[in-house]
Amino acid sequence: MKKYIFIALIAVGCKKASTTNNDQPIPDKISGYIQKGPFVAGSSLTLFELDNQFTATGRVFNTQVSDNKGRFEFNTTSLNSRYCILKADGYYFNEDQAFISNSPLTLYALCDIGDTAVNINVNVLTHLIKPRIEHLVQNGSSFPIAKKQAQAELLQVFGLTKPDIISFENLDITKPGNDNALLLAISLILQGTNYSVPWGNFDGSFSERLTNIANDIKTDGILNNDELLYWLMNNSFLINESAVHNNLSNRYSQFGQTIANLDVRKYIDSFITRTSLHLDGHSIYFPDKVY
């Protein structure tokens, strides 16, 4: 009997500690891609460790994007918790206009790295739901339930319902599939084009818009700001999905990669037809302008 107890203790001692009740071990490394369009090589990535109460432990790790496809990798053998925040800062390829952004963009992802098969992508969807997940967890929800709810609520903002969608951090704009098409479609609606911001800084306006949307949906999961809805609606009418695919395809072909031709139009049209915004004929109204 003592022999078996000794063996069991050895097995337990060899497993990496976790701050959760789940016995899923922490992986030795995580990797993925930072995508708007892809972030360029040299962009910075910071990992903030959280405890099982989603409080920062004070332990911070840094790395850089290794190539122009936005790829990164973290050695996570020093982590004591499965929960973390990933923060990406850098310039990205603008898939609408086929140029590198004039200003850096910051994107976040709130992750359970024991639940993502070590692959984590950071994108506009992971960024937008981060404050909402944090709010739900702080008010008693478990992380899995909070993330599922936040994902569903964000899709609803864009007139979409897809209960079976995979975790946002597993989406990739270069891969086939409806879930990945949905990411690219919403990314384009959020970004707009240079023509949708004719009087100001395009990159600065995009970053500000992301922040405002994330803050607006944080407490109730609903986008209540009509001005932001007008922005998004105007953007959706200006998207040229064929040009976007050609721009992305040409960009990735420089790295020897062929990408999927994603059907984003059905998701863009869904936003246009299902939004609660009331339009006057074919005009899209901003608070102080009309196009």
C-alpha positions, 0 to 999 in steps of 0.5 A: 500500500505504501508503495502505491502512495509513494508512486502517486506522490511522485506523479503529483510532484512532477505535474506543474502547479496550477491555480485553478481547480482544473488539473490541466497543466500549464503548457511549456510554451504558447504561440500565435499571431497578432492580426488586424492585418498582420502585425509587423516584425518587431512589434512588442508583446507583453504577458501579464500573469493573473491569479485565479481571482484574475488579479495581476500577480506582478509577474510580467514577460516580454517578447517580440513579433518574429516575422511580418505574419505577426507570429510570436512565441512565449516560453511559459515554464515560469508561469504559476497560473493559467490565466494571463493578459496578452498586450500587443503593440505595433504597426500592422498591415492595413488590408483595405489600403495595402499599406503599413499603418502610420501609427501603432495599434494596441490589442489585448487578449484575456486568456486561459492558456491551459484551455487553448491548446497553446495557440493564442491569436490576438485580434480585434475580437479578443480586444473588444471582449476583454473588459466585458469578461473582466466585468462579468468575472468581477461580478461572480461569473466563471471565466468560461461562462463569462467568455462565452457570454461576451463572445455572443454579445459582441456578435449580436452587436454586429447582427450575428448569432453563432453559438458554435463559434470557436474561441476568438483567440483561435480565429485566423484571417488566413485560414478557411471557415465561416468563423475566420470569415466572421473575424475578418468581416467585423475587423473590416467594419470596425476599421473602415477605409481612409475615405470614411475618415476624410477629415482626420487621422485614420489610424488614430480614429480607428484606435479610438473607436475600438476603445470606445466600443470596448468601454461602451459594451463593458457593463451590459454587452450592448452598444448603446452609442448611436454615433459609433453605430453610424460610424460602423454602418458607414464603414460597412457600405464602403468595404470592397471585399475583393480588394481586401482579399487581393491585398492580403493575398499579395501580402502573404504571398511575399512570405510564401503563404497562400491564404483562404478567400473568405466569404465576408460579404454575408456577415457585412450584409447581416450587420447592414440589414439587422442593425437597429439603426434607422436610416433615411433612404440610402443616406448614412448619417453621422451626427454632423455629416451625411454621405 
